[in-house]
Amino acid sequence: MEKKIERKPAEAIITFVADKDEWTKAQNKEFNKLKAKLKVDGFRVGNVPDNIAKRHINPSDVKHEALMNLINAAYREVMEQEKFNPIAQPALSITKLTDSELEAFVTVALAPVVTLGEYKGIKVAKKAVRVTEKEIDEEIEKLRNQQATMEIKDGEAASGDTVIIDFKGYVNDIPFDGGEAKNYELKLGSNSFIPGFEDALIGIKAGEERTINVTFPANYVESLAGKDAKFVVKCHDVKQVVLPELNEEFVKELNYKDVNTIDELRAHVKEDLKNRKTQSNEQTRLNEILDKCVENAVVEISDSIVEDETAAQIDRVRKQVESNGLKFEDFLNVSGLTFEKYHDQIKAEALKSIKTSLVIDEICRKENIIVDSKALNDKYEEFAKTYSMKVEDIRKALEPQQNELLRQIRQELFTKFILANNND
């Protein structure tokens, strides 16, 4: 069989062409194998004449078996000769398949090849960390909201209040699926409903009924997109948020160590915000350095690997969407995307993620960044100290997640190396 190899980045395309005699011989061999097992009334198994056997044996089955035997044998031969190391199932494509012709090619995904560029001395400036009084005030307000209570309100509902409602939706005076609920809690101003719905409930009182007219957005689920609808709403209760007073009693209830006064709370919040901003800035800086490392590297990777990862990610999203009772097509419609655009978006993200992972692996290999027993024991001791536990107990507890822990430690070692070697 004639074999032609075309090499591409992290991929090989092997074309196989069988000459007429070879292809005829292979088909005859498979026909005889099938004939030997054929059962036909009036004949012993293995003694059915050719002209009778041809009536009972599907020619497509003969061609398929002959094709697979020839291609598999030739494929194994190429793998041995070229020392190829496939990392995924090869893909077979048939270009000619007749009684006298066989031509096909196999696409083989090979291990990605990473050629590192500059990954040290990359200048990404550190951002200054500044915490404003306004940010401190906003953070304290969040703490108050976390301790807030909901109380029944007399009078009209305002933006920010929560209404307890029954509602039923109609399109052309016909109820539609998913348009009805009882004792539903809706915070006015949350923008969690169709545009116009929450605004129309401003001023409603407990016991009041209203009919609300709205239009579904054009990018809503296909069955309702752009349609006019009405909702019959009954309000049971109106609730308002009551925040705790900002005083020392509130501060003490937060139970922060050595924080008992409002001034101490502000100092604590300021330090916490500073630390969070510092961590966020460092992560952003790390991501920018990594982007540069990937940009400077040459990563040869088979498109089939990227497509497989893309398909897997889309399938995960599809299952999640459908588990929530929504059709995947409606999810795309609401997102304003065609499947092709969504696929291309996910593929671009998958390619970036795979390239980044491969570059990190190659840097770790080149710089001998590995997790040895000392690094693992140090992490166990760190956890033991944090959770006031014995090291052996921590070791036993984390044993089922050891592979994930090893990845985490390696990532920490890599991060430390990259930041240390790419100062601003």
Summary of the structure (lengths in Angstrom):
residues: 424
radius of gyration: 33.7
end to end distance: 59.8
largest distance: 103.1
contacts: 1125
relative contact order: 0.10
helix: 49%
strand: 21%
